[in-house]
């Protein structure tokens, strides 16, 4: 039945979330960041890994993993580099992760500083990013607008 399936799915998501929290460094940092989405990885590995990372970070049960990931300035720099990739598919997948960094209301000071220092360049770049998609993809258009507005309002704490 549907309820049994939903209960099972929630249970499995909880087990997976606990596993990811326990093994964050070897899986997310060592394997995902340093091997799978680095510039040394081939196109398909980077693309699939970015999509997997986005799915992990946006899944509610992985909240703690998401917060740990988006609190790292090193991870932000990795995603910023991927936003400049020559492949439009990679840049779109990187945007899905980047928006989480920007949307975080509790950004650590080092993440705020990187975003603030690059604010003008990021806004200019994002304004043109996948412009052709905006007409047909309302969610993308709205998310991109929100990211740009958030960056425009970003200030350094004194």
Buried (B, 14 or more C-beta within 10 A) or exposed (E): EEEEEEEEEEEEBEEBBEEBBEEBEEBBBEBBBEEBBBEEBEEEBBBBBBBBBBEBBEBEBBEEBBEBBBBBBEBBEBBBEBBEBEEEEBBBBBBBBBBBBBEBEEBEEEBBBBBBEBBEEBBEBBEEBBEEEBEEBEEBBEBBEEBBEBBEEBEEEE
